[in-house]
Amino acid sequence: MLLWVGLGNPEPGMARNRHNIGFMAVDEIAARHGFSPWRSRFRGLCAEGRIGLEKILLLKPMTYMNLSGESVQEAAAFYKIAPERITVFHDELDLEPGRVRAKKGGGNAGHNGLRSMDKHLGTPDYWRVRLGIGHPGDKVRVTGHVLGDFSKSDQEWLAALLAELAANADVLAAGKQAEFCARLARGS
């Protein structure tokens, strides 16, 4: 089984925040691939399904971003999922809006959701799908930027990105992260 985690915050008023692009990604995957309805488990919302040959548990931690690792650790421990079988979808300030990069391990670059996952999993050795939201240009404006809603002008690239991500989830499930990113870069 694979565990795919979307990072975000559970408040309804935060649903369209840039910080919630991870939730948006797993919602799109669940809808496109006919996953089970979302249900409460592991202090989060879970949906189950298959993509290609892989059974996948999607998880949206409802613990708030800063405590995401608690929810992820509970799900991973229950199903005995090793860190290298976990993929987290999260917002990335250091990528231009709409850009996608995947990498295994590494630092958390100040991302509190990743910091919490590292702490609770005991390792940073899981896959990250970094979803570019761009940097506001000034460090002082970062919090307002990530906790702000996507603008109207962002909606076109955001919808296209989420659709392409879900359409190519089979490549990601097959363990072909570089090909997955290449397909998203060229629009499949």
Secondary structure, DSSP 8 states (H G I E B T S, - for coil): -EEEEE-----GGGTTBGGGHHHHHHHHHHHHTT----EEETTEEEEEEEETTEEEEEEEESS-GGGHHHHHHHHHHHHT--GGGEEEEEEETTS-TT-EEEEES---TT-HHHHHHHHHHS---SEEEEEE----SSGGGHHHHHTSB--GGGHHHHHHHHHHHHHTHHHHHTT-HHHHHHHHHHT-
